[in-house]
Amino acid sequence: MSSNVSRRQFLAGSAAVAGTTAGVLALGHHPANAAPRDGVVDAIVVGAGLSGLAAAKTLSEGGASVVVLEARDRPGGRVHNIKSPRLGATLDAGAEFIGPTQNHIAALAREYDVRTLRTYNVGDSIFFNDGRAQRMSAAVPLPLVPDIGEAGPALARASADALAGFPVGEPWKHPNARHLDSLTWKQYTDQMVSTQTARDLMQVAMSAPLSVRPDEVSALYFLNYIAASGDENNPGTLIRLLSTDGGAQEKLFEGGAALIPLRMAKALGRRMVYNAPVRTIATSGGIATVTSDAGTFRGRKVIVAMSPAISDQIDYRPGLPASRVGLTRGYHMGAVSKFAALYRRPFWREKGLSGQVYGDGRPIDVTFESYAEDRHILMGFISADAMRRLDRAPAHQIVRECIGNFVDYFGPEARDFIDYGIFKWDLEPWSRGGPVAVSSPGTLTRFGPALRAPVGPIHWAGTETADYWTGYMDGAVRSGKRAAREVLGAL
Ligand SMILES: Cc1cc2nc3c(=O)[nH]c(=O)nc-3n(C[C@H](O)[C@H](O)[C@H](O)COP(=O)(O)OP(=O)(O)OC[C@H]3O[C@@H](n4cnc5c(N)ncnc54)[C@H](O)[C@@H]3O)c2cc1C
């Protein structure tokens, strides 16, 4: 499949579902279901990912008039369904899994009647390193492999550093913040492990959720990520972050996770404006004038609902404070694609395999069994440098390399795939990669508070600004609700 074909197919559907009315809300035109005063809405939300949609929903429920400006012709941002080219199977191109303590996305799924299924987690999983496969019970979360060696105490130490009073969502307040933010994850872990296998394990424990190299990300950032893998009543743990049963990969959504943003956007109706990339936000006299390709809009407040690695594409007038500029420059997106292969039968199950692998990324480093309309799917992540190498590669090369990996992991039957899907997030101008933006050393301790601090009428949402489950759908929803509460409190 060419990813373009599948996107076009999907987009045609989503525009119809969402009832696109680009430009209808431009100056002088008002949506029937909002009540702007003097041509000024209470709040303009920039971005219709889950954070922007959650913000708009909360604002509307709070009685505010709201307009959502979305650059793409679909809602959902990093949550996106595509179709496989031959069979038309629905595949999650972006976010897919949900787990315990992700209460906010779970509540939305219930509200919009999107059902979950348990991720297949039976039999053995595989740790594949240097051409060697180690089987281990799927009940034990990877990367806790039998010959874990030095990596065991190192992972325990990282878990301990992220526990006990960690200032979740405000890592710059950690008593050891300066030191931990002066190190990359590689430097932090190299102090603790010396063998290559232990290094590989420490790397994949971080790159599986972040899709970056260990020398790209601050140790403080990833420790906060671990601490954020919980909720107000359950401290975050590395085990919950990495696990299938009892962890972030426990369940997936029937029909694809994108059903949630599609249904949220549909409920917001004519408040949604698509094909509206915002170019400028100008503030004067306490009113923000937001210029997009679909028209100009005026609002008392603006919520910019996207990653800090993307928000710098907008021209702010007057310019933003140095702290916010420093923050956005210190963040960049991971590099990621999901490759899915469809099979007639789940041959890996017949071999007692769960379909889950942690490998050394040639190019796929992590796999899961996925699901679509009763079809049998193996899904693998291509991350960081492996992805950057393939960003411009033709589809047939990516398919060849990925299927080669599946053969290594699951056996020669993997060659008999009947369809496939791939979506390159790095090439998406309104995402620039995924799954999440990470900060390089020094960013959080110098500029961290600028992550959420409003600038005049501008408030910031996006999963990167969340306290718990930052980087996840749950964090996106939390952040949108928090930004909406800030706005409602200030109107
Ligand atoms: C491959 C992949 C796998 C993932 N797996 C999981 C998973 O299993 N579970 C999980 O919980 N999370 C997962 N995630 C992460 C999850 O998708 C994100 O945390 C979440 O969707 C982020 O939502 P958001 O609203 O913060 O940002 P986004 O979804 O990025 O939304 C931002 C929106 O703003 C729009 N935009 C950008 N610039 C402009 C502009 N100038 N003007 C107007 N609009 C603009 C974008 O088009 C986009 O719609 C995954 C992500 C990826 C990419």
The ligand as a Tripos MOL2 file, in Angstrom:
@<TRIPOS>MOLECULE
LIG
   53    58     1     0     0
SMALL
NO_CHARGES

@<TRIPOS>ATOM
      1 C1          3.0410    5.6490   16.1910 C.3       1 LIG1
      2 C2          2.4080    6.1390   17.4640 C.ar      1 LIG1
      3 C3          2.0010    5.2220   18.4180 C.ar      1 LIG1
      4 C4          1.4120    5.6590   19.6030 C.ar      1 LIG1
      5 N1          0.9270    4.7140   20.4740 N.ar      1 LIG1
      6 C5          0.2000    5.1250   21.5450 C.ar      1 LIG1
      7 C6         -0.5190    4.1770   22.3270 C.ar      1 LIG1
      8 O1         -0.5120    2.9640   22.0330 O.2       1 LIG1
      9 N2         -1.2490    4.6350   23.3920 N.ar      1 LIG1
     10 C7         -1.3100    5.9720   23.7000 C.ar      1 LIG1
     11 O2         -2.0080    6.3310   24.6600 O.2       1 LIG1
     12 N3         -0.6450    6.8930   22.9590 N.ar      1 LIG1
     13 C8          0.0850    6.5000   21.8870 C.ar      1 LIG1
     14 N4          0.6910    7.4290   21.0780 N.ar      1 LIG1
     15 C9          0.7340    8.8380   21.5250 C.3       1 LIG1
     16 C10        -0.5890    9.5650   21.3030 C.3       1 LIG1
     17 O3         -0.9690    9.4280   19.9670 O.3       1 LIG1
     18 C11        -0.4170   11.0390   21.6520 C.3       1 LIG1
     19 O4          0.0480   11.1670   22.9850 O.3       1 LIG1
     20 C12        -1.7000   11.8690   21.5650 C.3       1 LIG1
     21 O5         -2.4930   11.4750   20.4840 O.3       1 LIG1
     22 C13        -1.3250   13.3410   21.4630 C.3       1 LIG1
     23 O6         -2.4760   14.1560   21.3410 O.3       1 LIG1
     24 P1         -2.2940   15.7380   21.3140 P.3       1 LIG1
     25 O7         -3.6310   16.3280   21.1520 O.co2     1 LIG1
     26 O8         -1.4810   16.1560   22.4590 O.co2     1 LIG1
     27 O9         -1.3790   16.0500   20.0310 O.3       1 LIG1
     28 P2         -1.6630   15.7300   18.4920 P.3       1 LIG1
     29 O10        -2.4030   14.4650   18.3450 O.co2     1 LIG1
     30 O11        -0.3450   15.8390   17.8130 O.co2     1 LIG1
     31 O12        -2.6240   16.9130   18.0390 O.3       1 LIG1
     32 C14        -2.1560   18.1570   17.6030 C.3       1 LIG1
     33 C15        -3.0740   18.6310   16.4870 C.3       1 LIG1
     34 O13        -2.6990   19.9520   16.1140 O.3       1 LIG1
     35 C16        -2.7360   20.0600   14.7120 C.3       1 LIG1
     36 N5         -1.8610   21.1690   14.3430 N.ar      1 LIG1
     37 C17        -0.5050   21.2190   14.3840 C.ar      1 LIG1
     38 N6         -0.0800   22.4420   14.0150 N.ar      1 LIG1
     39 C18        -1.1830   23.1800   13.7420 C.ar      1 LIG1
     40 C19        -1.3840   24.5250   13.3150 C.ar      1 LIG1
     41 N7         -0.3700   25.3570   13.1020 N.pl3     1 LIG1
     42 N8         -2.6590   24.9440   13.1240 N.ar      1 LIG1
     43 C20        -3.7190   24.1320   13.3400 C.ar      1 LIG1
     44 N9         -3.5760   22.8420   13.7430 N.ar      1 LIG1
     45 C21        -2.3230   22.3900   13.9520 C.ar      1 LIG1
     46 C22        -2.2860   18.6980   14.2250 C.3       1 LIG1
     47 O14        -2.7060   18.4560   12.9000 O.3       1 LIG1
     48 C23        -2.9510   17.7650   15.2300 C.3       1 LIG1
     49 O15        -4.2420   17.3880   14.8150 O.3       1 LIG1
     50 C24         1.2580    7.0330   19.8600 C.ar      1 LIG1
     51 C25         1.6530    7.9630   18.8900 C.ar      1 LIG1
     52 C26         2.2180    7.5200   17.6960 C.ar      1 LIG1
     53 C27         2.6110    8.5350   16.6490 C.3       1 LIG1
@<TRIPOS>BOND
     1     1     2 1
     2     2     3 ar
     3     2    52 ar
     4     3     4 ar
     5     4     5 ar
     6     4    50 ar
     7     5     6 ar
     8     6     7 ar
     9     6    13 1
    10     7     8 2
    11     7     9 ar
    12     9    10 ar
    13    10    11 2
    14    10    12 ar
    15    12    13 ar
    16    13    14 ar
    17    14    15 1
    18    14    50 ar
    19    15    16 1
    20    16    17 1
    21    16    18 1
    22    18    19 1
    23    18    20 1
    24    20    21 1
    25    20    22 1
    26    22    23 1
    27    23    24 1
    28    24    25 2
    29    24    26 1
    30    24    27 1
    31    27    28 1
    32    28    29 2
    33    28    30 1
    34    28    31 1
    35    31    32 1
    36    32    33 1
    37    33    34 1
    38    33    48 1
    39    34    35 1
    40    35    36 1
    41    35    46 1
    42    36    37 ar
    43    36    45 ar
    44    37    38 ar
    45    38    39 ar
    46    39    40 ar
    47    39    45 ar
    48    40    41 1
    49    40    42 ar
    50    42    43 ar
    51    43    44 ar
    52    44    45 ar
    53    46    47 1
    54    46    48 1
    55    48    49 1
    56    50    51 ar
    57    51    52 ar
    58    52    53 1
@<TRIPOS>SUBSTRUCTURE
     1 LIG1         1 GROUP 0 **** ****
